[in-house]
Amino acid sequence: MQATFIQEGHAIDHTPGGPVAAGQVVVQGSLIGVAKTPIEANRLGAIAVRGIFDVVKANEQISLGAAVYWDADGDPYGGTPSTGALTTSAGGNIFVGFTMAAAEATDPTVRVVWSGPLAVTNTVHNALTAAITDPGDAGAIPVTDSGTCPLVTTEVGGETRTLAAPTYAGQLLALAMKTDGGDCVVACATGLNQTGNNRATFNDAGDVLVLVGIEVGSNKRWRVVSNDGVTLATV
């Protein structure tokens, strides 16, 4: 026998190191649930890992059916800052479930179908299929999550973009020149490789640079995974 049935799995045992209040979100690695009743410190209790909950959210509009994630340091609208809030941003946060109603930015909560401890895999292919909008000349390329940014230039004399540090380790970003109306120089605030290159010049349509976010000490940095046609330099 390879597996023995234990229970339905709508709730799981939990023995906290400190007291847990009813309604408190409990995170254990990638496992996330809600305490339906108070649990004393070092006493066996239970947390719900499936169900429908109204959950505090960040100051952002959320649509019906949106995937939502728990940001443990998030700012709940109208609540205490940095105590945790739902967000639609996946980067570095824990998947919770899907909304069953829309919410305005100033709504304090959103109703969620809590999906339980799901293993949400993010392959290289799936991560890079997310579309990142080109900000245009002198704009900042968004770094909130993984994806592909198609660069389109219209200035014959050349254009620029800026790139901040990655949001989380493992983040993937593909920069590709879609339309060549002039060179595009991307200036990275933290460097792109061990050499210290911090400028990437896209000269022709089809040039592509794939980057991955890593941790270097307490900092997050980009590193080149693949480069086809892009000129790297240090300025």
N, C-alpha and C positions, 0 to 999 in steps of 0.2 A: 504494500500500500504506500503510495507516494504522498497522500494528503488525507487528513482526518477532519471532517467538518466540526467546527466548534460553535459558531453562532452566526446570525445573519450579518452582523458587522455594521449595524447602524450606530452603535456606540462601542467604545473600547475602554478597557481599564486604564486608569491613570492615577499614579501616586505622586503628587507634586512635592517639591522641596519646600515650597512656601504656600500660604493660603491662596486659594483660587476663588474668585467671586462668581456668582451665577451670571451667565452671559459673557464671561471672559473668553476671549479667543486664546487657545492654547496651541503652541507650535512646538513640535518635536521633530527636528530635522525637516524632512519634506512632508511630514504628517501634520495635518492641521484639523482642529475640531473646536467645539464650543462646550463649555461647562454649563449644563442646564440647571444644576443646583450647586451651592457652595461646596468646596472640598477643603477640608482642613489639611494643614501641612503634614506630610508624611503619613497620611491616611489614604487608604484605597478609595477611589471614586471612579467616576466615568465621564468621558467626554463624547458628545455626539459628533460623528463624522459624516453623517448624511441627514438631510432634512431641508426645510424651507425656513430661512431666517431673514429678518430685517437687520442689516449690518451697517455700521457707520462707514462713511465714504469720504473720500477726498473732495476738494472743491473742483469737481469736473462733471461735465454732462456725460451720462451713461445711457446707452440705448438698450432697448429690449433685446434680450438674447445675447448680450455681450459677454465675453469671457472676462472674469474679474479675478484679481490677485490680491493677496494680503501683503501690504507694506508695513512691516513691524514698527518702522519709525515714521510712518505716515501721519499727516495732520488731519484728523477728522473734522469736517466742517462744523463749526460751532462748538467743538469740543477742545480737549486739552492737547496742545501740539505735541507731536512726536510719540503719541501713545498708540498709534496704529490705525490704519484705515484701508478700506478697499480702494483699488485703482484699476484702470484698464491697462496699465503699463506692466508688462511681464518681466522686464529686466530686473533680475536679482530678487524678485518677489515670489511668493508661493501661490500656486493655482488653488482657487477656492471652488469655483463653479460658474454658473451662467445666470444672468439676471432674468427674472420672470416679469419685470416691469421696468419701464424707462424711469430715469431720475434726472432732474435738473441739477445744475452745478451747485445750487444753494440748498438742495434737499439734504438733510442730515444723514439719511439712510437710504439704502436701496434693497429691494427684496431679491433674495438669491436662492436658487436651487443649489444647496451645498452638495457637491458631488462626491465628497469623501476623498480618501487618500489615493488619488489617481496618479499613475506614473505617466506624465506627459513628456514624451520624447521629442526632441527637437533636432532632427538630423540636419546636416549641412545643407541639403537640398531644400528642406522645408524652411529653414531659417532665412535663406537667401531669396526665397520667393516673395517675401514681404517687400512691398514697394515703399521706398523712401523718396520723398519729393525733393527734386533739385531746387535749392533755395535761390538760384540765379546768381548773377555777378555780385561778388563781394559778400555773399550770404554765408551763413553758418550751416553746414551739413548736420542734420539732426542725428544725435547719438543715443537716443532713448532706448533703442532696441536693434536687433539684428535686421538685415535686409540689404537690398540692392538700390543704389542711387544712380539713375541714368543722367549723366551730365550733358547738358545741351548748351552750346555757346553760340552767340550771334555777333560778337564783337571781333572783327578781324585782327585788331591789335591785341587781343587776348583778354581773358577774364580770370578772376580769382574766386576761391572758396576757402573757408576756414574749417578746421576739424578739431574738435575738443577731444579730451581723453575719453576712452570707452566708459560706459556706465557700469559694466560688470565683466568679470573674467569669463571668457568663453563667448563673448559677443562676437558676431561675425558681421563684417561690412564689405560689400563689393562696390567699388566705384568704377563705373564704366562710361567712356565717352560714347554717347548715343549719336549726337549730331555735332560735327566739327565745323563751327563757324569761326574758329580761332582757338588758339591754345587755351588750356585751362590749368592754372597753377593752384594746387591745394596745399595750404599751409597748415601743418599739424602742430598744435601747441606743445605736444609732449614727445615728438619724435616717432619715427616709423620702424626703426630697426636698431640693432646693437651698435651699428656704425654711428648713429646719431643723425641720420638724414631726416629732415623735417619739411622737405618740399617735394611734392610729386607733380610732375608736369605731364598732362595728357595732350598729345600732339595730334593724334588722328582718331577718327571714328573706329571703335573696336578696341582701343587701348583699355586695359582693365587691371585693377589692383584689388586683391582680396586681402583683408586685414582681420586679425583676431585680437581680442582684448585679453591681456594677461595681467597678473599682479607682480610688481617688482617692489619688494618690501611692502610698505603701506600704500604704495601708489598703483594706479592702473595705467597701463601703457598699451599702445597698438604695436603689433609686430606683423610683418609681411608674410603671408602664406603663399601667395602666388602673384607674379608680376608679368604681364605681357604687353610690352611696348611703352610702359610708363617710365619716365626719367626721374630718378631720385637724386636729390642734392641736399646740401646743408647751407643754410643762410643764417 
